[in-house]
Amino acid sequence: MPSDVQEQEQDERLAYELLGRTDYGRVATSMRALPFLAAARHIVVDGRVLLRMHKGYGYHEACIGSVVAYGADNLNSAAAAGTGQWIVQFVGVCEAFEPTNGELELFGPGPHYVDGELYDPVYLRIEPQLATVHTLQGGRARQLQRTP
């Protein structure tokens, strides 16, 4: 019987593997005592979740130095129909960082514009203290069975 530590390590490995299957997710924290979500591009390097987001909104300022949650999923993916849907979440302290040239290459090109403004990237790093995975299976098949 696997121990809780072994199960936690397996979940963490699976969370990183699944995160690598998508390019974007959402960072969650609070700003002026209100919760908010912001889209971000992510990569994983050395067990850290590295984020790139648009500096123009100022959301990064609420993230830096705070505990944040970062989540990604395949809930709207057509590929999920056969393999099941999943949601991953990482929680940890967020800090600003300067990416290396190799990390910039992993991020790939960013958008040219965000809401009509020139895209101005800012880079954040999360040292996850907690990683969770949730899977959903069979929902789409059941939905198709109910359709006349």
Secondary structure, 3 states (H helix, E strand, C coil): CCCHHHHHHHHHHHHHHHHCCCCEEEEEEEECCEEEEEEEEEEEECCEEEEEEEHHHCHHHHHCCCEEEEEEECCCCCCHHHHCEEEEEEEEEEEECCCCHHHHHHHCCCCCEECCEECCEEEEEEEEEEEEEEEECCHHHHHHHHCC
